[in-house]
Amino acid sequence: MASDEEYRRHMRIREETPISWRIEGSGLTGQGSIRDISVSGVLLEIDASFSLDKGSIFILQPAQGEDDLIIPDRARLIWSKPMKMEKGKYLCGLEFIKPSDSIVLSITQRVENWFSRLA
C-alpha cells in the first residue's frame, strides 16, 4: 500500500495562519486556520456544524492582519473529516482552482524558504 507522501504531488509546509472562508452558493461562512500549504492546495481547519459536500467551492481570504499571505481565492473541497480530539472541528483538504502563475511562484518561494531555513 502506498504511503500518504506517495500520493502528494507537491511539497507542503506547516502553517498556523488564520483565514476567512465562505462556501460558494451556500451562504456558509467562517474563520479557520491553514494547517499546511503547497502550490496545489491547503489543509484547512474549520469549525463546522454542517455537512461538507465534496467538490464544494471555498472562497478564501486572508484574515485581517495576514497581508503577507498570498494564496488563490478559490479552492475545491477534495476531502473532509471531523477532528477526533476537537468536537465540531473539521480538517478539509482543498485544491486550488486555476492559481495564477504569480501566486504559484509566491507559494513556491514560501515553501523553498521554509526548507532552506531548516538546512
All heavy atoms as an XYZ file, in Angstrom:
949
protein
N       0.846     -1.189      0.000
C       0.000      0.000      0.000
C       0.884      1.243      0.000
O       1.869      1.320      0.713
C      -0.909     -0.036      1.223
C      -1.848      1.127      1.310
S      -2.958      0.949      2.721
C      -4.480      1.020      1.842
N       0.512      2.237     -0.777
C       1.295      3.463     -0.905
C       1.118      4.344      0.328
O       0.057      4.388      0.936
C       0.867      4.219     -2.149
N       2.178      5.064      0.689
C       2.106      5.990      1.816
C       1.455      7.297      1.369
O       1.310      7.562      0.176
C       3.511      6.268      2.359
O       4.231      7.039      1.432
N       1.081      8.131      2.345
C       0.475      9.431      2.033
C       1.402     10.280      1.175
O       0.963     10.974      0.274
C       0.139     10.207      3.315
C      -1.041      9.611      4.056
O      -1.788      8.819      3.441
O      -1.203      9.931      5.244
N       2.726     10.224      1.465
C       3.671     11.035      0.712
C       3.689     10.660     -0.768
O       3.908     11.495     -1.616
C       5.079     10.923      1.299
C       5.325     11.874      2.464
C       4.685     11.388      3.756
O       4.646     10.163      3.981
O       4.213     12.213      4.528
N       3.474      9.372     -1.066
C       3.497      8.947     -2.459
C       2.330      9.535     -3.250
O       2.403      9.669     -4.459
C       3.472      7.424     -2.540
C       4.772      6.798     -2.079
C       4.695      5.297     -2.048
O       3.931      4.762     -1.236
O       5.398      4.675     -2.860
N       1.258      9.870     -2.553
C       0.096     10.444     -3.229
C       0.222     11.953     -3.414
O      -0.514     12.547     -4.170
C      -1.182     10.148     -2.447
C      -1.565      8.702     -2.491
C      -1.544      7.936     -1.338
C      -1.939      8.103     -3.683
C      -1.898      6.601     -1.378
C      -2.299      6.768     -3.729
C      -2.274      6.028     -2.572
O      -2.623      4.704     -2.607
N       1.129     12.578     -2.711
C       1.281     14.022     -2.776
C       2.032     14.434     -4.020
O       3.062     13.867     -4.353
C       2.019     14.513     -1.537
C       1.271     14.163     -0.266
C       0.942     15.411      0.487
N      -0.040     15.158      1.500
C       0.200     15.203      2.790
N       1.404     15.457      3.226
N      -0.761     15.002      3.650
N       1.513     15.431     -4.691
C       2.157     15.922     -5.910
C       3.205     16.977     -5.630
O       4.134     17.144     -6.397
C       1.107     16.512     -6.851
C       0.144     15.480     -7.386
C      -0.839     16.116     -8.304
N      -1.708     16.995     -7.516
C      -2.543     17.869     -8.040
N      -2.618     18.021     -9.330
N      -3.303     18.604     -7.279
N       3.036     17.715     -4.537
C       3.931     18.839     -4.254
C       4.333     18.843     -2.789
O       3.571     18.410     -1.930
C       3.227     20.161     -4.588
C       2.797     20.256     -6.002
N       1.505     20.040     -6.400
C       3.490     20.514     -7.131
C       1.413     20.171     -7.705
N       2.599     20.454     -8.176
N       5.521     19.376     -2.520
C       5.972     19.528     -1.137
C       5.055     20.519     -0.432
O       4.621     21.497     -1.019
C       7.408     20.042     -1.095
C       8.423     19.027     -1.526
S      10.118     19.562     -1.214
C      10.194     21.066     -2.172
N       4.818     20.238      0.826
C       3.979     21.133      1.610
C       4.694     21.495      2.899
O       5.553     20.751      3.338
C       2.619     20.522      1.891
C       2.629     19.183      2.554
C       1.258     18.522      2.604
N       0.761     18.322      1.262
C      -0.441     18.738      0.832
N      -1.265     19.316      1.649
N      -0.808     18.554     -0.394
N       4.296     22.628      3.443
C       4.891     23.089      4.691
C       3.793     23.359      5.698
O       2.648     23.667      5.342
C       5.751     24.363      4.492
C       4.927     25.501      3.890
C       6.972     24.038      3.643
C       5.637     26.846      3.854
N       4.144     23.234      6.964
C       3.193     23.509      8.042
C       2.967     25.011      8.164
O       3.869     25.805      7.977
C       3.704     22.963      9.357
C       3.754     21.465      9.389
C       3.638     20.973     10.811
N       3.665     19.534     10.850
C       2.604     18.752     10.661
N       1.447     19.298     10.388
N       2.705     17.448     10.731
N       1.744     25.350      8.483
C       1.352     26.742      8.686
C       0.467     26.807      9.927
O      -0.073     25.799     10.365
C       0.528     27.256      7.494
C       1.294     27.461      6.235
C       2.005     28.798      6.177
O       1.517     29.791      6.748
O       3.066     28.843      5.563
N       0.310     27.957     10.453
C      -0.653     28.268     11.513
C      -1.203     29.642     11.169
O      -0.980     30.604     11.890
C       0.008     28.268     12.887
C       0.437     26.896     13.371
C      -0.730     25.995     13.715
O      -1.780     26.492     14.172
O      -0.593     24.776     13.512
N      -1.915     29.729     10.047
C      -2.325     31.024      9.518
C      -3.843     31.144      9.507
O      -4.525     30.336      8.889
C      -1.780     31.196      8.085
O      -0.371     30.962      8.088
C      -2.058     32.582      7.573
N      -4.383     32.169     10.189
C      -5.827     32.372     10.175
C      -6.322     32.802      8.794
O      -5.615     33.488      8.057
C      -6.070     33.457     11.216
C      -4.758     34.087     11.479
C      -3.692     33.158     11.010
N      -7.547     32.378      8.481
C      -8.124     32.688      7.168
C      -9.643     32.774      7.299
O     -10.239     32.127      8.155
C      -7.704     31.625      6.132
C      -8.007     32.099      4.725
C      -8.334     30.276      6.426
C      -7.251     31.348      3.663
N     -10.240     33.602      6.462
C     -11.701     33.672      6.360
C     -12.121     32.860      5.147
O     -11.402     32.799      4.158
C     -12.159     35.121      6.172
O     -11.784     35.904      7.270
N     -13.291     32.233      5.220
C     -13.767     31.427      4.101
C     -15.283     31.546      3.965
O     -15.976     31.923      4.906
C     -13.376     29.955      4.282
C     -13.897     29.348      5.547
C     -13.248     29.276      6.753
C     -15.197     28.779      5.765
N     -14.043     28.693      7.695
C     -15.252     28.368      7.110
C     -16.316     28.564      4.970
C     -16.378     27.765      7.669
C     -17.436     27.961      5.522
C     -17.459     27.569      6.846
N     -15.747     31.229      2.781
C     -17.183     31.049      2.551
C     -17.331     29.978      1.485
O     -16.428     29.758      0.680
C     -17.886     32.341      2.167
C     -17.569     32.889      0.828
C     -18.365     34.195      0.583
N     -17.857     34.905     -0.550
C     -18.213     34.667     -1.813
N     -19.120     33.744     -2.087
N     -17.692     35.361     -2.798
N     -18.443     29.292      1.523
C     -18.704     28.256      0.529
C     -19.619     28.849     -0.526
O     -20.725     29.312     -0.214
C     -19.290     26.988      1.162
C     -18.280     26.405      2.160
C     -19.634     25.965      0.078
C     -18.750     25.183      2.902
N     -19.136     28.870     -1.747
C     -19.844     29.482     -2.866
C     -21.241     28.898     -3.007
O     -21.429     27.677     -2.979
C     -19.034     29.235     -4.139
C     -19.513     29.994     -5.343
C     -18.553     29.813     -6.503
O     -18.627     28.753     -7.164
O     -17.736     30.718     -6.734
N     -22.224     29.783     -3.136
C     -23.603     29.379     -3.376
C     -24.357     28.864     -2.177
O     -25.512     28.459     -2.301
N     -23.740     28.881     -0.990
C     -24.426     28.313      0.173
C     -24.722     29.331      1.260
O     -25.571     29.084      2.104
C     -23.580     27.194      0.789
O     -22.472     27.744      1.471
N     -23.993     30.434      1.280
C     -24.147     31.403      2.355
C     -23.380     31.031      3.615
O     -23.389     31.777      4.581
N     -22.724     29.856      3.633
C     -21.947     29.445      4.796
C     -20.607     30.176      4.808
O     -19.920     30.243      3.796
C     -21.707     27.935      4.777
C     -22.955     27.070      4.863
C     -22.617     25.617      4.596
C     -23.617     27.228      6.226
N     -20.256     30.737      5.959
C     -19.012     31.479      6.114
C     -18.370     31.112      7.442
O     -19.027     30.548      8.323
C     -19.241     33.000      6.091
O     -20.041     33.354      7.227
C     -19.921     33.456      4.823
N     -17.120     31.461      7.588
C     -16.468     31.229      8.869
C     -15.010     31.617      8.855
O     -14.494     32.158      7.879
N     -14.389     31.344      9.975
C     -12.960     31.562     10.156
C     -12.318     30.195     10.305
O     -12.940     29.257     10.799
C     -12.685     32.386     11.417
C     -13.377     33.731     11.442
C     -12.845     34.655     10.371
O     -11.642     34.811     10.217
N     -13.736     35.266      9.615
N     -11.083     30.091      9.895
C     -10.369     28.833     10.020
C      -8.883     29.085     10.107
O      -8.436     30.224     10.221
N      -8.129     28.005     10.035
C      -6.669     28.086     10.064
C      -6.095     27.181      8.989
O      -6.507     26.022      8.873
C      -6.126     27.627     11.415
O      -6.513     28.495     12.434
N      -5.159     27.731      8.236
C      -4.410     26.906      7.298
C      -3.410     26.122      8.131
O      -2.635     26.704      8.884
C      -3.694     27.769      6.242
C      -4.715     28.453      5.335
C      -2.719     26.921      5.430
C      -4.109     29.406      4.332
N      -3.425     24.789      8.004
C      -2.508     23.924      8.744
C      -1.295     23.543      7.919
O      -0.236     23.302      8.455
C      -3.225     22.667      9.237
C      -4.280     22.965     10.252
C      -3.632     23.542     11.476
N      -4.636     23.882     12.469
C      -4.483     24.833     13.346
N      -3.383     25.546     13.354
N      -5.416     25.088     14.220
N      -1.475     23.416      6.602
C      -0.330     23.269      5.710
C      -0.709     23.771      4.333
O      -1.888     23.959      4.026
C       0.268     21.855      5.702
C      -0.585     20.792      5.047
O      -1.289     21.069      4.060
O      -0.523     19.632      5.493
N       0.338     24.041      3.533
C       0.123     24.644      2.222
C       1.136     24.086      1.232
O       2.269     23.756      1.602
C       0.221     26.185      2.295
C      -0.219     26.850      0.984
C       1.605     26.628      2.721
C      -0.412     28.360      1.097
N       0.712     23.946     -0.010
C       1.593     23.594     -1.124
C       1.112     24.408     -2.321
O       0.110     25.119     -2.234
C       1.522     22.093     -1.430
O       0.322     21.768     -2.094
N       1.798     24.277     -3.452
C       1.357     25.018     -4.635
C       0.026     24.501     -5.158
O      -0.654     25.205     -5.899
C       2.402     25.036     -5.764
C       3.652     25.772     -5.333
C       2.721     23.662     -6.261
N      -0.380     23.301     -4.759
C      -1.635     22.753     -5.277
C      -2.820     22.931     -4.336
O      -3.963     22.823     -4.767
C      -1.474     21.271     -5.627
O      -1.120     20.534     -4.482
N      -2.579     23.225     -3.043
C      -3.710     23.363     -2.139
C      -3.314     23.596     -0.698
O      -2.146     23.814     -0.378
N      -4.340     23.511      0.172
C      -4.142     23.736      1.607
C      -4.899     22.694      2.413
O      -5.884     22.114      1.948
C      -4.618     25.143      2.060
C      -3.820     26.245      1.441
C      -6.096     25.343      1.817
N      -4.406     22.490      3.633
C      -5.158     21.764      4.642
C      -5.757     22.828      5.538
O      -5.027     23.623      6.144
C      -4.242     20.834      5.440
C      -4.909     20.100      6.606
C      -6.023     19.189      6.106
C      -3.872     19.311      7.388
N      -7.068     22.883      5.585
C      -7.780     23.929      6.307
C      -8.508     23.320      7.489
O      -9.194     22.301      7.347
C      -8.782     24.608      5.366
C      -9.574     25.791      5.896
C      -8.657     26.956      6.251
C     -10.605     26.234      4.867
N      -8.362     23.926      8.663
C      -9.116     23.525      9.851
C     -10.242     24.536     10.041
O      -9.996     25.747     10.051
C      -8.218     23.514     11.080
C      -8.960     23.155     12.361
C      -8.083     23.296     13.592
O      -6.912     22.874     13.542
O      -8.585     23.838     14.592
N     -11.476     24.025     10.155
C     -12.616     24.920     10.334
C     -13.528     24.399     11.439
O     -13.506     23.219     11.773
C     -13.448     25.081      9.039
C     -14.105     23.765      8.614
C     -12.586     25.646      7.916
C     -15.104     23.901      7.490
N     -14.332     25.306     12.005
C     -15.438     24.925     12.872
C     -16.627     24.702     11.957
O     -16.908     25.528     11.096
C     -15.787     26.042     13.858
C     -14.688     26.286     14.881
O     -13.994     25.313     15.242
O     -14.528     27.433     15.309
N     -17.306     23.576     12.113
C     -18.441     23.306     11.233
C     -19.509     22.511     11.979
O     -19.203     21.529     12.650
C     -17.996     22.537      9.997
N     -20.723     22.958     11.867
C     -21.858     22.219     12.425
C     -22.788     21.827     11.279
O     -23.988     21.754     11.450
C     -22.584     23.089     13.445
O     -23.018     24.283     12.828
N     -22.205     21.592     10.120
C     -22.973     21.275      8.926
C     -22.209     20.245      8.111
O     -21.017     20.030      8.314
C     -23.231     22.539      8.093
C     -21.979     23.322      7.821
C     -21.138     23.018      6.756
C     -21.627     24.373      8.651
C     -19.989     23.730      6.530
C     -20.462     25.101      8.425
C     -19.643     24.773      7.358
N     -22.874     19.637      7.183
C     -22.253     18.646      6.315
C     -21.459     19.331      5.218
O     -21.902     20.330      4.647
C     -23.361     17.778      5.700
O     -22.835     16.919      4.742
N     -20.280     18.807      4.925
C     -19.435     19.352      3.864
C     -19.532     18.438      2.650
O     -19.318     17.229      2.765
C     -17.982     19.441      4.332
C     -17.731     20.408      5.491
C     -16.357     20.168      6.081
C     -17.862     21.831      5.016
N     -19.863     19.010      1.516
C     -20.002     18.231      0.284
C     -18.727     18.277     -0.529
O     -18.224     19.366     -0.842
C     -21.162     18.777     -0.567
C     -22.503     18.639      0.128
O     -22.692     17.637      0.838
O     -23.350     19.539     -0.043
N     -18.217     17.081     -0.883
C     -17.042     17.004     -1.740
C     -17.317     17.798     -3.014
O     -18.407     17.733     -3.568
C     -16.752     15.547     -2.069
C     -15.492     15.343     -2.854
C     -15.230     13.870     -3.084
C     -13.986     13.700     -3.928
N     -13.690     12.279     -4.159
N     -16.331     18.579     -3.452
C     -16.482     19.398     -4.644
C     -16.966     20.808     -4.360
O     -16.961     21.646     -5.267
N     -17.381     21.087     -3.116
C     -17.806     22.447     -2.765
C     -16.665     23.417     -3.049
O     -15.497     23.096     -2.856
C     -18.180     22.539     -1.279
O     -19.309     21.761     -0.994
N     -17.018     24.618     -3.482
C     -16.026     25.646     -3.787
C     -15.917     26.589     -2.593
O     -16.898     27.218     -2.189
C     -16.397     26.445     -5.056
C     -16.620     25.505     -6.243
C     -15.334     27.508     -5.344
C     -15.430     24.673     -6.637
N     -14.707     26.661     -2.030
C     -14.411     27.580     -0.948
C     -13.816     28.853     -1.535
O     -12.942     28.795     -2.397
C     -13.383     26.972      0.010
C     -13.960     26.049      1.047
C     -14.531     24.843      0.675
C     -13.913     26.383      2.386
C     -15.045     23.977      1.626
C     -14.426     25.526      3.346
C     -15.006     24.319      2.965
N     -14.297     29.990     -1.070
C     -13.711     31.287     -1.384
C     -12.865     31.657     -0.170
O     -13.379     31.744      0.947
C     -14.797     32.364     -1.651
C     -15.821     31.877     -2.680
C     -14.148     33.680     -2.044
C     -15.248     31.508     -4.026
N     -11.569     31.836     -0.394
C     -10.611     32.060      0.686
C     -10.122     33.496      0.689
O      -9.888     34.082     -0.366
C      -9.414     31.124      0.515
C      -9.738     29.638      0.412
C      -8.486     28.849      0.069
C     -10.372     29.131      1.686
N      -9.952     34.035      1.885
C      -9.440     35.395      2.035
C      -8.577     35.439      3.284
O      -9.003     34.970      4.346
C     -10.595     36.379      2.155
C     -10.166     37.799      2.256
C     -11.361     38.741      2.276
O     -12.509     38.329      2.191
N     -11.078     40.013      2.407
N      -7.362     35.977      3.173
C      -6.526     36.098      4.370
C      -7.271     36.869      5.462
O      -7.993     37.820      5.185
C      -5.301     36.880      3.886
C      -5.248     36.605      2.415
C      -6.693     36.502      1.983
N      -7.112     36.415      6.701
C      -7.730     37.106      7.828
C      -7.084     38.484      7.986
O      -5.973     38.724      7.510
C      -7.556     36.285      9.098
N      -7.789     39.361      8.652
C      -7.266     40.701      8.873
C      -5.908     40.614      9.560
O      -5.720     39.851     10.500
C      -8.240     41.502      9.734
C      -7.889     42.954      9.836
C      -9.000     43.748     10.494
O      -9.981     43.223     10.967
N      -8.816     45.055     10.531
N      -4.940     41.353      9.041
C      -3.599     41.352      9.595
C      -2.675     40.322      8.961
O      -1.512     40.246      9.308
N      -3.180     39.525      8.047
C      -2.378     38.493      7.376
C      -2.089     38.908      5.932
O      -2.213     38.117      5.005
C      -3.105     37.144      7.407
C      -3.291     36.569      8.773
C      -1.978     36.212      9.459
O      -1.011     35.841      8.760
O      -1.924     36.320     10.681
N      -1.675     40.156      5.744
C      -1.478     40.709      4.410
C      -0.371     40.030      3.614
O      -0.356     40.102      2.392
C      -1.188     42.210      4.498
C      -2.338     42.958      5.162
O      -3.490     42.535      4.998
O      -2.061     43.946      5.864
N       0.563     39.349      4.290
C       1.656     38.703      3.575
C       1.265     37.326      3.022
O       2.030     36.717      2.292
C       2.902     38.594      4.453
C       2.689     37.712      5.667
O       1.540     37.591      6.134
O       3.681     37.145      6.163
N       0.087     36.836      3.365
C      -0.378     35.540      2.851
C      -0.920     35.728      1.436
O      -1.890     36.448      1.219
C      -1.464     34.961      3.750
C      -2.044     33.623      3.287
C      -0.970     32.536      3.321
C      -3.222     33.227      4.165
N      -0.273     35.072      0.488
C      -0.707     35.152     -0.903
C      -1.132     33.759     -1.334
O      -0.299     32.851     -1.421
C       0.426     35.689     -1.804
C       0.815     37.094     -1.356
C      -0.002     35.668     -3.273
C       2.055     37.639     -2.034
N      -2.438     33.584     -1.540
C      -2.979     32.304     -1.979
C      -4.086     32.562     -2.998
O      -4.643     33.665     -3.047
C      -3.558     31.472     -0.808
C      -4.692     32.229     -0.100
C      -2.464     31.059      0.166
C      -5.454     31.395      0.887
N      -4.433     31.557     -3.796
C      -5.582     31.714     -4.693
C      -6.853     31.924     -3.861
O      -6.940     31.461     -2.722
C      -5.636     30.379     -5.439
C      -4.264     29.822     -5.326
C      -3.755     30.286     -3.994
N      -7.814     32.609     -4.422
C      -9.032     32.884     -3.664
C     -10.094     31.797     -3.810
O     -11.100     31.833     -3.115
C      -9.615     34.249     -4.028
C      -9.995     34.362     -5.492
O      -9.668     33.460     -6.279
O     -10.617     35.385     -5.847
N      -9.874     30.821     -4.685
C     -10.862     29.748     -4.890
C     -10.187     28.383     -4.779
O      -9.107     28.175     -5.316
C     -11.523     29.866     -6.253
C     -12.364     31.130     -6.410
C     -12.836     31.344     -7.834
N     -13.383     30.169     -8.474
C     -14.676     29.838     -8.486
N     -15.544     30.614     -7.903
N     -15.080     28.745     -9.098
N     -10.876     27.477     -4.052
C     -10.350     26.126     -3.887
C     -11.520     25.149     -3.789
O     -12.592     25.483     -3.279
C      -9.477     26.040     -2.641
N     -11.303     23.942     -4.290
C     -12.319     22.886     -4.301
C     -12.065     21.907     -3.159
O     -10.933     21.472     -2.932
C     -12.263     22.140     -5.630
C     -13.250     21.009     -5.777
C     -13.191     20.374     -7.157
N     -13.620     21.332     -8.175
C     -12.811     21.957     -9.028
N     -11.522     21.709     -9.038
N     -13.278     22.818     -9.897
N     -13.142     21.538     -2.446
C     -13.045     20.559     -1.363
C     -12.828     19.174     -1.961
O     -13.663     18.672     -2.712
C     -14.313     20.576     -0.509
C     -14.340     19.590      0.651
C     -13.294     19.948      1.698
C     -15.729     19.551      1.282
N     -11.694     18.556     -1.626
C     -11.367     17.220     -2.096
C     -11.781     16.189     -1.055
O     -12.298     15.126     -1.379
C      -9.849     17.097     -2.403
C      -9.433     18.140     -3.451
C      -9.486     15.687     -2.844
C     -10.176     18.048     -4.774
N     -11.569     16.491      0.220
C     -11.963     15.596      1.299
C     -12.145     16.410      2.576
O     -11.643     17.519      2.703
C     -10.936     14.479      1.515
C      -9.561     14.971      1.877
C      -8.531     15.235      1.023
C      -9.080     15.310      3.186
N      -7.444     15.701      1.714
C      -7.741     15.741      3.044
C      -9.635     15.277      4.456
C      -6.969     16.142      4.122
C      -8.864     15.677      5.539
C      -7.550     16.103      5.367
N     -12.873     15.842      3.523
C     -13.003     16.441      4.851
C     -13.228     15.329      5.861
O     -13.733     14.245      5.509
C     -14.161     17.446      4.905
O     -15.393     16.794      4.739
N     -12.813     15.596      7.097
C     -13.062     14.629      8.166
C     -13.112     15.364      9.492
O     -12.413     16.364      9.688
C     -11.999     13.540      8.193
C     -10.612     13.999      8.555
C      -9.642     12.832      8.570
C      -8.248     13.300      8.956
N      -7.301     12.204      8.992
N     -13.959     14.888     10.397
C     -14.019     15.516     11.716
C     -12.728     15.246     12.479
O     -12.119     14.185     12.341
C     -15.213     14.845     12.402
C     -15.539     13.650     11.592
C     -14.909     13.790     10.253
N     -12.327     16.219     13.269
C     -11.147     16.043     14.116
C     -11.559     15.216     15.329
O     -12.583     15.496     15.962
C     -10.580     17.400     14.530
C     -10.032     18.185     13.354
S      -9.403     19.818     13.800
C      -7.951     19.376     14.749
N     -10.781     14.220     15.653
C     -11.136     13.292     16.724
C     -11.133     13.942     18.104
O     -11.999     13.676     18.917
C     -10.184     12.098     16.719
C     -10.342     11.230     15.507
C      -9.343     10.102     15.510
C      -9.497      9.304     14.224
N      -8.433      8.314     14.075
N     -10.152     14.771     18.349
C      -9.983     15.326     19.699
C     -10.680     16.671     19.907
O     -10.725     17.152     21.029
C      -8.492     15.470     20.023
C      -7.721     14.162     19.920
S      -8.352     12.882     21.011
C      -7.618     13.384     22.538
N     -11.190     17.256     18.848
C     -11.830     18.564     18.984
C     -13.197     18.544     18.324
O     -13.319     18.687     17.113
C     -10.936     19.655     18.376
C      -9.620     19.792     19.109
C      -8.885     21.054     18.736
O      -9.516     22.127     18.714
O      -7.678     20.954     18.484
N     -14.212     18.375     19.129
C     -15.583     18.266     18.641
C     -16.000     19.536     17.902
O     -15.698     20.643     18.323
C     -16.514     18.024     19.822
C     -17.804     17.359     19.465
C     -18.493     16.895     20.733
C     -19.686     16.057     20.416
N     -19.391     14.709     20.041
N     -16.651     19.369     16.756
C     -17.141     20.500     15.983
C     -16.121     21.079     15.028
O     -16.409     22.047     14.337
N     -14.928     20.504     14.987
C     -13.898     20.983     14.064
C     -13.654     19.931     12.986
O     -13.757     18.740     13.236
C     -12.589     21.273     14.798
C     -12.679     22.487     15.694
C     -11.307     22.837     16.230
C     -11.365     24.062     17.106
N     -11.205     25.282     16.357
N     -13.364     20.434     11.792
C     -13.088     19.571     10.651
C     -11.760     19.946     10.011
O     -11.372     21.110     10.026
C     -14.176     19.727      9.577
C     -15.441     18.977      9.877
C     -16.366     19.492     10.779
C     -15.711     17.766      9.262
C     -17.533     18.812     11.056
C     -16.877     17.077      9.532
C     -17.787     17.602     10.435
O     -18.933     16.914     10.709
N     -11.100     18.946      9.451
C      -9.966     19.176      8.575
C     -10.465     19.022      7.153
O     -11.204     18.071      6.850
C      -8.844     18.175      8.838
C      -8.125     18.325     10.170
C      -7.113     17.198     10.348
C      -7.448     19.677     10.275
N     -10.081     19.950      6.286
C     -10.535     19.956      4.894
C      -9.334     20.030      3.964
O      -8.510     20.939      4.091
C     -11.426     21.173      4.627
S     -12.873     21.270      5.678
N      -9.259     19.095      3.059
C      -8.245     19.131      2.025
C      -8.789     19.880      0.824
O      -9.770     19.458      0.213
N      -8.203     21.030      0.519
C      -8.674     21.874     -0.573
C      -7.636     21.939     -1.684
O      -6.446     22.090     -1.405
C      -8.950     23.302     -0.081
C      -9.941     23.482      1.070
C     -10.037     24.950      1.446
C     -11.303     22.930      0.717
N      -8.093     21.864     -2.924
C      -7.227     22.003     -4.086
C      -7.504     23.346     -4.733
O      -8.661     23.679     -5.019
C      -7.507     20.884     -5.081
C      -6.674     20.937     -6.327
C      -6.990     19.793     -7.271
O      -8.191     19.572     -7.576
O      -6.048     19.123     -7.684
N      -6.449     24.127     -4.944
C      -6.615     25.434     -5.570
C      -7.171     25.285     -6.980
O      -6.845     24.348     -7.698
C      -5.288     26.186     -5.640
C      -4.723     26.550     -4.294
C      -3.379     26.339     -4.030
C      -5.511     27.099     -3.305
C      -2.833     26.682     -2.798
C      -4.981     27.437     -2.069
C      -3.640     27.223     -1.823
N      -8.020     26.240     -7.362
C      -8.621     26.262     -8.698
C      -7.903     27.314     -9.542
O      -7.951     28.501     -9.224
C     -10.127     26.583     -8.630
C     -10.849     25.510     -7.814
C     -10.716     26.694    -10.033
C     -12.315     25.838     -7.522
N      -7.235     26.871    -10.581
C      -6.552     27.736    -11.550
C      -5.774     28.883    -10.902
O      -6.050     30.060    -11.170
C      -7.549     28.292    -12.556
C      -8.227     27.228    -13.383
C      -9.182     27.839    -14.374
C      -9.886     26.743    -15.163
N     -10.868     27.266    -16.087
N      -4.783     28.555    -10.056
C      -3.996     29.648     -9.469
C      -3.164     30.346    -10.544
O      -2.713     29.712    -11.494
C      -3.098     28.934     -8.462
C      -3.009     27.532     -8.954
C      -4.309     27.244     -9.652
N      -3.000     31.642    -10.401
C      -2.195     32.404    -11.363
C      -0.724     32.020    -11.212
O      -0.295     31.531    -10.163
C      -2.364     33.903    -11.135
O      -1.737     34.283     -9.927
N       0.043     32.266    -12.254
C       1.480     31.968    -12.220
C       2.176     32.733    -11.099
O       3.077     32.205    -10.447
C       2.132     32.299    -13.564
C       1.703     31.348    -14.671
O       1.191     30.248    -14.363
O       1.887     31.703    -15.851
N       1.772     33.973    -10.869
C       2.422     34.773     -9.830
C       2.130     34.208     -8.434
O       3.009     34.218     -7.563
C       1.998     36.242     -9.916
O       0.622     36.383     -9.680
N       0.931     33.688     -8.218
C       0.603     33.091     -6.921
C       1.350     31.775     -6.744
O       1.882     31.487     -5.671
C      -0.919     32.918     -6.761
C      -1.572     34.294     -6.578
C      -1.238     32.001     -5.583
C      -3.081     34.287     -6.485
N       1.426     30.965     -7.797
C       2.186     29.713     -7.732
C       3.642     30.015     -7.395
O       4.251     29.346     -6.541
C       2.062     28.911     -9.044
C       3.061     27.766     -9.089
C       0.645     28.387     -9.217
N       4.213     31.024     -8.030
C       5.593     31.412     -7.756
C       5.755     31.851     -6.300
O       6.715     31.467     -5.625
C       6.042     32.524     -8.707
C       7.460     33.039     -8.507
C       8.481     31.926     -8.716
C       7.731     34.198     -9.457
N       4.822     32.631     -5.792
C       4.884     33.100     -4.412
C       4.843     31.925     -3.434
O       5.620     31.881     -2.467
C       3.734     34.067     -4.133
O       3.716     34.443     -2.786
N       3.950     30.977     -3.652
C       3.854     29.808     -2.762
C       5.108     28.951     -2.888
O       5.643     28.471     -1.884
C       2.585     29.000     -3.050
C       1.342     29.832     -2.708
C       2.586     27.695     -2.242
C       0.029     29.215     -3.149
N       5.607     28.773     -4.112
C       6.836     28.007     -4.322
C       7.987     28.617     -3.535
O       8.746     27.910     -2.861
C       7.186     27.943     -5.824
O       6.117     27.292     -6.518
C       8.481     27.189     -6.067
N       8.118     29.937     -3.584
C       9.180     30.616     -2.848
C       8.991     30.461     -1.344
O       9.958     30.270     -0.610
C       9.230     32.093     -3.236
C       9.756     32.307     -4.632
C       9.630     33.752     -5.100
O       8.835     34.533     -4.578
N      10.414     34.098     -6.107
N       7.751     30.525     -0.884
C       7.463     30.350      0.545
C       7.897     28.961      1.009
O       8.517     28.809      2.063
C       5.971     30.563      0.775
C       5.553     30.573      2.208
C       4.045     30.788      2.311
N       3.659     31.028      3.663
C       3.127     32.145      4.115
N       2.922     33.140      3.304
N       2.795     32.267      5.382
N       7.570     27.929      0.213
C       7.944     26.551      0.539
C       9.467     26.405      0.525
O      10.056     25.839      1.455
C       7.269     25.555     -0.433
C       7.841     24.150     -0.272
C       5.754     25.550     -0.234
N      10.122     26.909     -0.514
C      11.579     26.807     -0.614
C      12.274     27.535      0.539
O      13.252     27.034      1.095
C      12.061     27.342     -1.959
C      11.706     26.432     -3.115
C      12.024     27.024     -4.486
O      12.449     28.206     -4.566
O      11.827     26.306     -5.473
N      11.769     28.711      0.912
C      12.349     29.451      2.033
C      12.222     28.676      3.340
O      13.136     28.666      4.161
C      11.697     30.829      2.184
C      12.085     31.781      1.084
O      13.058     31.569      0.370
N      11.295     32.829      0.915
N      11.092     28.024      3.536
C      10.869     27.227      4.742
C      11.894     26.098      4.812
O      12.516     25.888      5.859
C       9.439     26.681      4.740
C       9.034     26.035      6.010
C       8.507     26.648      7.110
C       9.090     24.639      6.331
N       8.246     25.714      8.092
C       8.589     24.474      7.636
C       9.516     23.521      5.630
C       8.499     23.235      8.249
C       9.417     22.274      6.251
C       8.930     22.143      7.535
N      12.103     25.397      3.696
C      13.060     24.292      3.695
C      14.501     24.794      3.819
O      15.326     24.152      4.475
C      12.903     23.420      2.437
C      11.775     22.440      2.568
C      10.585     22.633      1.876
C      11.891     21.312      3.364
C       9.542     21.733      1.991
C      10.862     20.413      3.501
C       9.684     20.611      2.817
N      14.817     25.940      3.241
C      16.191     26.454      3.343
C      16.500     26.889      4.778
O      17.643     26.779      5.225
C      16.427     27.594      2.366
O      15.690     28.739      2.723
N      15.500     27.342      5.535
C      15.723     27.688      6.944
C      16.021     26.444      7.770
O      16.691     26.515      8.788
C      14.511     28.423      7.513
C      14.409     29.862      7.069
C      13.401     30.640      7.905
N      12.086     30.047      7.936
C      11.068     30.402      7.158
N      11.218     31.351      6.250
N       9.896     29.826      7.272
N      15.487     25.287      7.356
C      15.754     24.040      8.059
C      17.172     23.543      7.824
O      17.741     22.846      8.667
C      14.787     22.942      7.613
C      13.337     23.088      8.032
C      12.514     21.948      7.474
C      13.201     23.148      9.545
N      17.720     23.868      6.660
C      19.063     23.345      6.286
C      20.171     23.998      7.081
O      20.086     24.954      7.710
C      19.292     23.568      4.799
